[in-house]
Amino acid sequence: MDPARSVLVALVRDEGRRVLATLVRLTGDLQLAEDAVQDATLRALERWPRDGVPAEPRAWLTLTARRRAVDLLRRESARPAKEVLAMPVDDATEPETVRDDQLRLLFTCCHPALAHETQVALALKVLCGLSVDEIAEALVVPPETMAKRLTRARQKIARARIPYRVPADHELPDRLRGVLATVYLLFTEGDDPIGEARPALVDEAVRLTRLLRELMPGEPSVLGLLALELLSDARRDARRDAAGHPVLLADQDRTRWRPDLVGEGIELVGEGLRRSPDVPDPYVVQAAIAACHALAPTWADTDWAAVVSWYDVLLTVAGTPVVALNRAAAVAERDGPAAGLAAVEAVVGLERYPLWHASRAELLTRLGDRAGARRAWDAALALPQEEGRAAQLRRRAEVCRK
């Protein structure tokens, strides 16, 4: 794709996502809003290359989408379109209005009438603009299953007339789990250290989390998620080399980490721990692990005993095979490659996970078993995976084979 057109497509994609939230508020109809915004984005991609990008792209998209919504409403009804659609669009460019609209849309998608997995999938599609294939990959389900799930979710919202609003205080806990999971997946989609970096998604996730903190001050899970995001985003500039290749955490230039984000993240970890003394929140624990890395001036100075200890806590509150694999990597740093390999091989259920085989390959290389490492690399690369991940594994395999 032409580089200029790629920039234009990204702009339309990012602004269109914000416009959708505004239009849902105005129409109260998710499907109508999606149809109108889709038409507006197509018109933008036709006209902007010819006429130039307008000074206020979001206002242009909002006005165009609103007019399209009016047309659709008039086509479906003999009466005039809703009066609210005739309102001026000046407020569409106000950041606070946009963030509120997106938060309302997120809470609508995460209504307790929908299953948790469906909440997250719908929010990723509507709010984050991810494709069905991207959502299916993120949630580890077939694309066909995901497409049907999203269709049923929209139908259920329409039938139940689920309102588009931020819920009352007593309703927040029932929706918070889905909201946080969605925002975190939005963050990780943009913060991907291997594939395409999408800083706009990272920034959006951080803004939404900050807004959630204003809405629910003192909520440990919100504090933990914000801390985790900031401590990860602090490493943004150090994650890739001059050629654009990913740089592992162990090899990053820590002078390029942002101290302001590190400092704020560590303060939030402390507050999150103080507010959840009995059962630590999973996001707070993950942020505590990130803080251990952020506090170490070098990889060698990392407090691996603390990292392993925090992983032990995480296994009790959110234990998954991937968490166990990450713990095994920390064990290898604390106790040596033999202990780490034993911990990796004790993890059950990741035989189809490329990084499980890659972890074995790295540790076998450190133990001098090159033949075993070669077989492990081959197993990792034989599994289906995103091309950016596969390319990184190939580079690591070449380094280890030298």
Buried (B, 14 or more C-beta within 10 A) or exposed (E): EEEEEEEBBEBBEBBBBBBBBBBBBBBBBBBBBBBBBBBBBEBBEEBBEEEEBBEBBBBBBBBBBBBBBBEBBEEEEEEEBBEEBEEEBEBBBEEEBBBBBBBBBBBBBBBBEBBEBBBBBBBBBBBBBBEBEBBBBBBEBEBEEBBEBBEBBBEBBEEEEBEBEBBEEEBBEEBBBBBBBBBBBBBBBBBBBBBEBBEBBBBBBBBBBBBBBEBBEEBBBBBBBBBBBBBBBBBBEBBBEEEEEBBEEEEBEBEEBBEEBBEBBBBBBBBBBEBBEEEBBBBBBBBBBBBBBBBBEEBEEBBBEBBBBBBEBBBEBBBEEBBBBBBBBBBBBBBEBEBBBBBBEEBEEBEEBBBBBBBBBBBBBBBEBEEBBBBBBEBBBEBEBBEBBBBBBEEBBEEBEE
